[in-house]
Amino acid sequence: MLKITRDENYCIGCGECVVVCPQSQPGTTVPVLIEEGPGKIPLVVHIENCIQCMSCLDVCRASAIHFEGAYLVPRLVIDTRLRAEVAKIL
């Protein structure tokens, strides 16, 4: 069973994981991740919609995200629009 955890001792609440998650984009009716506000730890709300692209893991500069029970799949091609959004944050 897939489980995504964030180490609250490491997470800096930047929200980059929400920005890159293809299943949590604006307009998504059932997002995997939601951000409650600046500096707050994003919440995993609908893990059943996670496609295990692990983009959140790749972008987490604090190494606060961990996957358990994930199937190893080839990474998806990173969307250039999402990459630009993350570049604004960095």
C-alpha positions in Angstrom: 0.0 0.0 0.0 1.4 3.4 -1.0 2.2 5.8 1.8 3.7 9.3 1.4 5.1 10.9 4.5 6.7 14.2 5.2 9.1 14.7 8.0 7.8 17.7 9.9 11.3 18.2 11.3 12.7 18.8 7.8 9.7 20.3 5.8 10.1 24.0 5.4 6.6 24.5 4.1 7.7 25.9 0.7 4.8 24.2 -1.2 7.0 23.2 -4.1 5.7 19.7 -3.9 2.2 20.9 -4.5 3.3 23.1 -7.5 4.9 20.1 -9.3 2.3 17.5 -8.5 0.4 16.8 -11.7 -2.5 15.5 -9.7 -2.8 18.7 -7.5 -2.9 21.4 -10.2 -5.5 24.2 -10.0 -8.9 23.0 -11.1 -8.2 19.4 -9.9 -11.3 18.3 -8.2 -9.7 15.6 -6.1 -6.0 16.7 -5.4 -3.4 14.5 -3.9 -1.7 17.4 -2.1 -3.1 20.7 -0.7 -1.3 23.6 0.7 -3.0 25.3 3.7 -0.9 28.4 3.6 2.7 29.8 3.4 5.0 28.0 5.8 2.5 25.2 6.6 3.2 21.6 5.8 1.2 20.5 2.7 -1.3 17.8 3.4 -1.8 14.5 1.5 -5.6 14.4 1.1 -6.3 11.9 -1.7 -3.4 9.5 -1.9 -5.5 7.2 -4.1 -5.0 9.7 -7.0 -1.2 9.7 -6.7 0.3 8.4 -10.0 3.7 7.8 -8.3 5.6 10.1 -10.6 7.6 11.2 -7.6 8.0 14.7 -8.8 7.4 15.9 -5.2 10.3 13.8 -4.0 12.6 15.1 -6.8 11.8 18.7 -6.1 11.9 18.6 -2.3 15.0 20.5 -1.3 14.6 19.6 2.3 14.5 15.9 1.6 11.3 15.8 3.8 9.2 13.5 1.5 9.4 9.7 1.7 7.5 7.1 -0.3 6.7 3.7 1.1 5.2 0.9 -0.9 5.6 2.7 -4.2 6.1 0.9 -7.4 9.3 2.0 -9.2 8.2 3.5 -12.5 10.2 5.6 -15.0 9.9 9.3 -14.1 7.5 11.3 -16.2 8.8 14.0 -18.5 8.7 17.2 -16.4 6.2 19.6 -17.7 8.0 22.8 -18.8 5.2 25.0 -17.4 5.6 23.3 -14.0 9.4 23.7 -14.1 8.9 27.4 -14.8 6.6 27.7 -11.7 9.1 26.0 -9.5 11.9 28.2 -10.9 9.9 31.3 -9.7 9.9 29.9 -6.1 13.6 29.0 -6.1 
